[in-house]
Amino acid sequence: MRRSITLSRTALLLSSALLFPLGTAQAQDAQAPQAESNPAGDIVVTARKTNESITEVPIAITALTADALQARDIKDMSDVAAFTPGLRNQNQSVGRNDRGYKQYIIRGVVPGSASSSRQSVTLFVDGAPVPGGNFEGVSDIERIEVVKGPQSAFFGRATFAGAINLVTRPPAYDWGGKLDASYASFGTYDLKGSIEGPIVSDVLAFRLGGHVYHTDGAYKDVNYPGERLGERDTKSISGTLRFDPTPDLHFKAFGVYWDDDDGLPANARYNQSTWNCNGGAAAAGSLNYTCGKLTGYPKDTVTWIQDLNPTAFAALQNGSQLFGPNFIDHLGLHREAAQARVSMDWDIGTWNVSALASYDVNKWNFMQTLFGYDTRDIPSIGAANLPYAYNLIQGGPRDESYYGEVRLSTPRSKPIRATIGLNYLNQDYDVITTSYTGAGYGVVTPRTLNNTETIGLFGSVNWDITDALSVSGEARYQWDKQYQKTFSGTNPVFQDTFRSFTPRAILQYKVAPDSMVYASFSVGNRPGEFNSAYYSQSQFVRSQIDQQANVSGVVPEDKLYMYEAGYKGWLIDRKLRVMASAYYGQWKNRHIPSTILYYANEAAQASGVLSQIQVTAPAGKVDLAGLEMELLYLPHPDWMVEGTLGYAHTDIRRTYSADALAITGNASPVGTQLPYYPEKTASLGVTWEHAYTDHLSPFVRVDAVYTDRIYESEANAAWIPQNVKVNLRVGAKVDNIRLEAFATNLFDDRTPSSVARVAYNEYSATGTTRSVNGIIVSLADPRTVGVRASVDF
């Protein structure tokens, strides 16, 4: 049974969000120009917290405007990544291809942690950080900016490898609205609507929006007729207020509440039956892994145990909970989340004062059973009253944050300009995982509360030395106070303050009126962390962990030193726009999370029952090098060609990998590539649109997206192969109505979208288990066909 929100409850939460006194917004002008492409393709971006043309800002940035989002029908961050060189959304975490944990990767800097407080890339909405990286969708988005390379100086905490900023659209002072509806394969429908208009003419305006999304899921569970995998539901309501009391003073408030209800995700697993190699960790002559190119996927593993056992369910609901019983009442995922932002922009003469505030809360749980094979014929071992081998797991976090920021900027018309600012972030990440097996109720991951208080003092100075040559200096000094408590064992508590200085220096030269080159050096820091879970274990367990990993209580911050050079400009009478950047970076003190298998006690050791724990050590160093390019070519008024190319080479120089140890017996592979990220990516989009009359414009759009091989671990023993997925859209614009038919993944390429090494329990016929190596893959969306209609009024 799926839970749904009531209109009255949603309206109450939305009203509270809009009126909340501490919402956060971005360092963006409330009256910033609409960032839409003009006929020449220029876009206004705010990556340095001021309005700049994308071809003049001296950093690597991809910007997708509202028009670009609609033309590609972009729905989530995986769609954004397809058209953004350097960006990837790792849509698999802790063994599930779902909408739970988010891990955004830029330039191959894999975070290696599901914790929202430890990401290498932070998602922002209107300039305010979003804990957990989740957002409702791309409704009423003016543009999405993906800024690459360390962005600590301006964006602050956890922007080690880059930042993603979603800018919402301010409401207009004219009455209007939009309806957008689509229907596609697998019972998929997507309905969006909004209405906007003046409350007080030219002073106060509003927008209200709603969104309903559903898909049955693209894959059938091979062992449960009628059950599908990948089912998803979203319901949301949003609102925006725009207040312009004077020509120099502007406010914007945005709030959204949404509810996600998903079924079990679409995964497959390469397990013992597909082992084809001895990686080196197993005994001589035996097989222990699946090596090489992973072609297709094992179809017999596309299954979960679909029974929600009432005894197990009751035990979890009566056990340790973050949100109370029955927050989730079905197999899959349930989320309740809200975001609120308020921004102010005030011109005082030629000076400017900007302020931001935000509040975010993201509560979600997953509930899952055994994955990968049918255990209904295997007896349950243990005192618990279960009819067969069964394991019900429930877990998930509460992400909650408050953010505030204020900035003062000197006149922009002067050759020397400066900005100084102060921000504050308070963020909670609270998580627990419990289970019910044949042995009864247990805590898989003890409840751990992480609290972060961050104060940042930042500023920049820009000097136009000549009309062509300019230099910029940016810096942030930050105090990151972290507190962590684990509610188990001896209840270890850790607390420390990490201090950091993160500068960026930029040299920019205009080689022609429409072209420039730049070079920069920047430093990024990734928040430190603690190994509290290790210290809650017994000495018997610690000694086993010590044999596999080098563990300390406080793990210092990662550091990234990056050099970048680039070119941006218009060529061929402004028919060709080129944006290219090359970079080299050194990632030092890399945090390496290692999943360690251990015996909980002597009895478990005697029976061969293994448990697992994750610990972290600053034992890594990685060299990064790459190239990113975006092209826009306008050969004719009816034609537009867009292309991207990304090359991101990661070279592991020092590491300690428990995954590699379990596969090859060597925990320190050197010279291999970081997993989960393709070295090469590319996209090509071609659009034809012809205005036959003032009222009718038919169009055709074709997009091809190339993804290189992706490795499953630092051992680089197995990989999903390179692939090309093609999307086709055909339609027409009739006055203010847009109609289209579409096919995504036109040629039905089933290459998985992500991969990871896992350890899973193999069951014997008598119900005993042993832990063995496996590889889990996220199943790609198959060919999907549908129709879509939208109208602006």
SVG drawing of the C-alpha trace seen along z (x, -y; Angstrom):
<svg xmlns="http://www.w3.org/2000/svg" viewBox="-7 -56 58 85">
<polyline fill="none" stroke="black" stroke-width="0.4" points="0.0,0.0 1.4,-3.4 1.1,-6.4 -0.1,-9.7 -0.2,-13.3 -3.5,-15.2 -4.0,-18.6 -4.6,-20.2 -1.4,-18.8 0.6,-19.8 -0.8,-23.3 0.0,-23.7 3.6,-22.6 4.1,-24.7 2.7,-27.8 5.0,-27.1 8.0,-26.8 7.3,-30.0 6.9,-31.9 9.8,-30.3 12.1,-33.0 15.3,-31.2 14.8,-29.8 18.1,-30.0 18.5,-31.3 21.4,-31.9 23.8,-34.6 21.9,-35.4 20.1,-38.7 16.4,-38.3 15.9,-40.3 18.6,-38.4 17.9,-38.3 16.1,-35.3 18.9,-33.0 17.5,-32.0 19.5,-31.6 19.4,-34.5 19.7,-33.8 23.4,-33.6 23.3,-31.2 24.6,-33.4 23.5,-32.5 23.7,-34.5 25.0,-32.5 25.7,-33.2 28.5,-30.8 30.5,-33.6 27.5,-35.0 27.0,-37.7 25.5,-37.9 28.0,-37.0 27.8,-35.7 28.7,-32.0 31.4,-32.8 33.0,-35.4 33.1,-33.7 36.6,-32.2 35.6,-28.8 34.4,-25.5 30.6,-25.6 27.7,-23.9 24.4,-25.7 21.1,-24.1 18.3,-26.7 14.6,-26.1 14.4,-25.8 17.2,-23.2 15.5,-21.3 12.2,-21.2 13.8,-20.2 15.5,-17.2 12.6,-16.5 15.1,-16.3 13.6,-14.9 16.5,-14.1 20.2,-14.5 21.1,-11.5 19.5,-13.2 21.5,-16.4 24.7,-14.4 24.1,-12.9 24.6,-16.4 27.3,-17.7 30.9,-16.8 32.6,-15.9 29.4,-15.1 28.0,-11.7 25.2,-10.7 26.1,-7.4 22.6,-6.0 23.5,-3.1 24.3,-3.2 24.5,-0.5 23.3,2.1 20.2,0.4 19.3,-1.4 16.8,-3.8 16.2,-7.4 17.8,-7.2 21.4,-8.2 22.8,-10.6 26.4,-10.6 27.2,-13.2 30.7,-12.9 32.6,-15.6 35.9,-14.9 36.1,-11.4 36.3,-12.5 34.2,-9.6 33.0,-10.5 33.1,-6.9 30.5,-7.8 26.7,-7.8 26.7,-10.3 25.2,-13.7 27.8,-15.4 30.7,-13.9 30.0,-14.5 32.5,-15.8 29.8,-17.7 27.0,-19.6 23.6,-20.4 22.2,-23.9 18.7,-25.3 18.8,-29.0 22.3,-29.0 21.5,-27.2 22.9,-23.7 20.6,-20.7 21.4,-18.0 21.3,-14.6 21.3,-16.1 17.6,-15.3 15.2,-17.6 11.7,-17.3 12.3,-17.7 12.9,-20.4 9.5,-22.1 9.8,-26.0 13.6,-25.8 15.1,-28.7 18.4,-27.0 20.8,-24.4 24.4,-25.4 27.1,-22.7 30.4,-24.3 33.4,-22.1 36.6,-22.0 36.9,-23.1 34.3,-25.7 35.1,-26.1 35.9,-29.8 32.3,-30.8 30.1,-27.8 31.7,-26.6 31.5,-23.2 31.6,-19.9 32.2,-21.5 35.5,-19.8 35.1,-18.8 32.3,-21.1 28.8,-22.4 25.4,-22.1 23.0,-25.0 19.3,-24.9 17.9,-28.4 14.2,-28.7 12.2,-31.1 10.7,-34.2 7.0,-34.7 5.9,-37.3 3.7,-40.3 1.4,-39.2 -1.2,-36.4 -0.2,-33.2 0.6,-29.5 1.7,-26.3 0.4,-22.7 2.7,-19.8 1.5,-16.2 3.1,-13.1 2.3,-9.4 4.8,-6.7 5.6,-3.0 5.3,-1.0 2.3,-3.0 4.4,-6.2 2.7,-9.5 4.0,-12.9 1.7,-15.9 2.9,-19.4 1.0,-22.6 1.5,-26.1 -0.3,-29.4 1.2,-32.8 0.2,-36.5 0.2,-39.7 -1.0,-40.2 0.0,-43.9 0.8,-45.2 4.6,-45.5 5.2,-45.0 4.1,-41.5 3.6,-38.4 3.1,-34.7 3.3,-31.2 1.7,-28.0 2.7,-24.7 1.9,-21.0 3.5,-17.8 2.3,-14.2 4.6,-11.4 4.2,-7.6 5.8,-4.7 5.0,-1.0 8.6,-0.1 10.3,1.3 11.3,4.7 9.3,7.8 10.3,9.7 11.3,13.1 10.0,15.1 6.8,13.1 4.3,12.9 2.6,9.5 5.3,7.7 7.5,5.1 10.8,3.5 11.5,-0.2 8.0,-1.5 8.1,-5.2 5.6,-7.8 6.0,-11.5 3.5,-14.1 4.5,-17.7 3.3,-21.2 5.4,-24.4 5.0,-28.1 7.1,-31.2 6.7,-34.8 8.3,-37.8 8.4,-41.2 9.8,-44.3 9.0,-47.2 11.3,-49.6 13.3,-49.6 16.4,-48.9 15.2,-46.3 14.0,-42.8 12.9,-39.7 12.2,-36.1 10.8,-33.3 10.5,-29.7 9.1,-26.6 8.3,-23.0 7.0,-19.9 7.1,-16.5 6.4,-12.8 8.1,-9.9 6.8,-6.4 8.8,-3.8 8.8,0.0 11.8,2.2 14.5,1.1 15.6,2.7 19.0,4.4 20.7,7.6 23.7,9.4 26.7,11.3 27.0,14.0 28.8,17.3 27.3,19.0 29.0,16.4 32.5,16.6 35.0,17.0 38.4,16.0 40.5,16.3 41.4,12.8 44.0,13.9 42.2,13.7 40.8,17.2 42.6,20.5 44.7,21.7 42.7,23.4 39.3,22.0 37.2,19.3 36.0,16.3 35.0,13.5 33.5,12.4 36.2,10.7 36.2,8.8 33.5,7.2 30.0,7.7 27.8,8.4 24.1,8.1 22.9,9.0 21.9,12.3 18.2,12.2 17.5,14.9 18.8,12.5 16.2,9.7 14.2,10.5 13.6,9.6 11.6,11.6 8.3,9.8 6.7,11.0 6.4,8.5 6.4,10.9 4.1,9.6 6.3,10.8 9.4,9.2 7.5,6.0 6.1,5.7 9.5,6.2 11.0,3.4 8.2,1.0 8.5,1.7 12.2,1.4 14.5,-1.6 13.0,-4.3 13.9,-7.8 10.4,-8.7 8.1,-6.5 6.2,-3.3 4.8,-2.9 6.7,-5.8 7.3,-3.3 4.7,-0.5 5.8,1.2 8.8,2.7 10.7,0.0 11.3,-3.6 9.2,-6.4 10.3,-10.0 8.8,-13.2 10.9,-16.3 10.6,-20.1 12.7,-23.0 12.3,-26.8 14.4,-29.7 14.3,-33.5 16.7,-35.9 17.2,-39.6 19.0,-41.9 19.5,-45.6 21.3,-48.2 22.5,-51.0 23.7,-53.5 26.3,-51.6 27.0,-49.1 25.0,-45.9 24.0,-43.9 22.6,-40.4 21.3,-38.0 20.1,-34.4 18.4,-32.0 17.1,-28.4 15.6,-25.5 15.7,-21.9 14.4,-18.6 14.7,-15.2 13.3,-12.2 13.3,-8.8 13.4,-5.1 14.0,-2.1 12.6,1.4 14.0,4.4 14.2,8.2 16.7,10.6 17.8,9.8 19.1,11.8 17.4,15.3 14.4,17.1 14.8,18.5 11.3,19.7 12.5,23.4 15.3,22.8 14.5,23.4 15.0,20.6 17.6,21.2 17.1,19.7 14.5,19.1 12.6,16.5 9.2,17.6 9.9,17.3 8.6,19.8 11.8,19.7 15.2,18.0 14.2,14.4 15.9,11.0 13.9,7.8 16.0,4.6 14.9,1.1 17.0,-2.1 17.5,-5.6 18.5,-9.0 17.1,-12.3 18.9,-15.2 18.0,-18.6 19.8,-22.0 19.6,-25.7 21.7,-28.1 22.3,-31.8 24.5,-34.1 25.1,-37.8 27.4,-39.6 28.5,-43.1 29.8,-44.0 31.5,-47.2 30.5,-49.0 30.8,-46.6 31.6,-49.5 35.0,-50.1 38.2,-48.4 38.8,-47.0 35.8,-45.2 35.4,-43.3 33.0,-41.1 33.0,-40.0 30.6,-37.6 29.8,-35.5 27.8,-32.3 26.6,-29.8 25.4,-26.2 23.9,-23.9 23.3,-20.4 22.1,-17.1 22.6,-13.7 20.9,-11.1 20.8,-7.4 20.1,-3.9 19.6,-0.5 17.8,2.5 16.8,6.0 14.9,9.1 16.3,12.5 16.1,16.1 18.1,14.9 15.4,12.3 15.6,8.5 19.0,6.8 20.7,3.5 22.7,3.7 24.2,0.1 23.9,-1.6 22.2,-4.9 24.7,-7.6 24.0,-11.3 26.3,-13.7 25.9,-17.4 27.9,-20.1 28.2,-23.8 30.1,-25.6 31.1,-29.3 32.8,-30.6 34.3,-34.0 34.8,-34.5 35.7,-37.2 37.0,-38.1 38.9,-40.9 38.8,-41.4 41.1,-43.8 40.8,-44.8 44.4,-45.6 43.6,-46.6 40.5,-46.2 41.8,-42.7 43.6,-41.5 42.2,-40.9 43.1,-38.9 40.9,-37.6 41.6,-36.3 39.1,-34.4 39.4,-32.8 37.5,-31.3 38.5,-30.7 36.2,-28.2 35.6,-26.7 33.9,-23.3 32.8,-22.0 31.7,-18.4 30.0,-16.3 29.2,-12.6 27.6,-10.2 27.0,-6.5 24.1,-5.1 25.6,-1.6 28.3,0.2 30.2,-2.3 28.4,-5.2 31.5,-6.9 31.3,-10.6 33.7,-12.5 33.9,-16.3 36.5,-18.3 36.8,-21.6 38.5,-21.5 39.9,-24.8 40.7,-25.4 41.8,-28.0 40.8,-27.5 42.0,-30.1 41.5,-30.4 43.5,-32.6 42.4,-33.3 44.2,-35.1 41.9,-36.0 42.8,-37.5 40.4,-38.6 42.1,-37.5 39.2,-38.9 35.9,-40.8 34.1,-37.4 36.9,-35.1 39.0,-34.8 41.4,-32.4 42.0,-31.8 44.1,-29.9 43.4,-29.2 44.7,-27.5 42.3,-26.4 42.2,-24.4 39.3,-22.4 38.7,-20.7 36.3,-17.8 35.0,-17.6 36.8,-15.4 35.1,-12.6 35.3,-10.1 35.6,-6.3 33.3,-6.1 31.7,-2.8 35.1,-1.1 35.5,-2.2 32.1,-0.8 33.3,2.7 34.8,5.3 38.6,5.9 37.9,9.3 36.3,7.4 38.9,4.5 41.8,6.9 40.2,8.4 39.6,4.8 43.2,3.8 44.4,6.6 42.6,5.2 42.7,1.4 44.7,-1.4 42.1,-3.2 42.3,-6.4 39.7,-8.2 39.7,-11.6 40.2,-11.4 41.6,-14.8 40.1,-16.6 40.8,-15.6 42.6,-18.2 42.4,-18.8 44.8,-21.0 43.7,-21.8 45.2,-23.7 42.9,-24.6 43.2,-26.4 40.4,-27.1 39.1,-28.9 35.7,-30.3 34.5,-32.2 32.4,-32.6 33.7,-31.8 32.5,-31.9 30.4,-35.1 29.0,-33.9 27.7,-30.6 30.0,-28.4 30.4,-28.6 33.3,-26.8 33.9,-26.2 36.9,-24.0 38.9,-23.4 41.8,-21.2 42.8,-20.4 45.3,-18.6 44.7,-17.9 46.2,-16.1 43.8,-14.6 45.7,-14.1 44.6,-12.6 41.9,-10.7 39.4,-9.1 39.1,-5.5 36.0,-3.7 36.6,0.0 34.0,2.6 35.5,5.0 34.1,8.6 34.5,9.9 33.2,12.4 31.2,10.8 32.4,13.4 33.9,16.8 30.6,18.5 30.1,16.7 33.7,17.6 33.1,21.3 29.9,21.3 31.4,19.2 28.8,16.4 30.4,13.1 29.3,9.5 30.5,6.3 31.5,2.8 32.8,-0.3 35.8,-2.2 37.8,-5.1 41.5,-5.9 43.2,-9.0 45.4,-6.6 44.9,-7.7 46.4,-9.8 45.0,-10.2 46.2,-12.2 43.5,-13.7 43.8,-14.9 41.2,-15.7 39.6,-17.7 36.0,-19.0 34.5,-20.6 31.1,-22.0 30.2,-23.0 27.1,-24.9 26.9,-25.3 24.1,-27.2 24.7,-26.5 21.2,-27.7 18.2,-29.3 16.4,-25.9 19.3,-23.8 21.2,-23.6 24.0,-21.2 25.2,-20.7 28.0,-18.5 29.9,-17.6 33.1,-15.7 34.6,-14.7 37.9,-12.9 38.6,-12.3 41.6,-10.2 42.1,-9.1 45.4,-7.5 45.5,-5.9 48.9,-6.6 48.3,-5.3 45.3,-3.5 44.0,-0.8 41.0,1.0 39.1,3.7 37.3,4.4 40.6,5.1 41.8,7.1 38.7,9.4 39.1,9.8 42.9,10.0 44.5,10.3 46.2,6.9 44.8,4.0 47.0,1.4 46.5,1.5 48.5,-1.4 48.0,-2.8 44.4,-1.7 41.4,-3.9 38.8,-5.0 35.6,-3.0 32.0,-4.1 33.1,-6.8 33.7,-6.6 36.9,-7.9 35.3,-9.2 31.9,-10.6 30.3,-12.4 27.0,-13.6 25.6,-14.9 22.3,-16.6 20.8,-17.8 17.7,-19.9 15.7,-20.9 12.8,-23.3 11.1,-25.3 8.5,-28.0 6.2,-27.3 3.8,-30.1 3.6,-32.4 1.5,-29.7 3.2,-26.4 6.7,-25.2 7.4,-21.4 10.6,-20.1 12.8,-17.0 15.5,-16.4 17.9,-13.5 20.3,-13.0 23.1,-10.4 24.9,-9.9 28.2,-7.9 29.5,-6.4 32.8,-4.7 33.5,-1.6 32.9,-1.8 34.9,0.3 33.4,2.0 36.2,1.5 39.8,0.1 41.0,3.5 39.5,2.8 38.8,6.5 35.4,6.2 33.5,3.4 30.3,2.6 31.2,1.8 31.0,-1.4 27.6,-2.1 25.6,-4.6 22.0,-5.5 19.8,-7.4 16.7,-9.5 14.3,-10.8 11.7,-13.5 9.3,-14.6 6.6,-17.2 5.3,-20.7 4.7,-24.0 1.2,-25.4 1.0,-28.9 1.5,-28.4 1.0,-24.6 3.8,-22.1 3.1,-18.5 5.6,-15.7 6.1,-12.0 9.3,-10.5 11.4,-7.4 14.2,-7.3 16.9,-4.6 15.6,-4.1 17.7,-1.0 17.0,0.6 20.6,0.7 20.4,2.7 24.0,1.9 23.6,1.3 23.9,-2.3 26.2,-1.6 28.1,1.2 29.7,2.0 31.4,4.9 29.3,6.5 29.6,9.3 26.4,11.3 25.3,14.4 25.0,17.6 22.5,20.0 22.9,23.8 20.0,26.2 19.9,26.5 19.8,22.7 23.4,22.1 25.2,19.1 28.6,18.0 29.8,14.6 30.9,14.6 31.9,12.1 29.4,10.6 28.8,7.6 25.6,5.7 24.4,3.6 21.7,1.0 19.5,1.9 19.2,-0.7 15.8,-2.1 14.8,-0.1 13.3,-1.7 10.4,-3.9 7.9,-5.5 5.4,-8.1 3.6,-11.4 3.8,-14.8 1.8,-18.0 2.4,-21.4 0.6,-24.7 1.6,-28.1 -1.3,-30.5"/>
</svg>
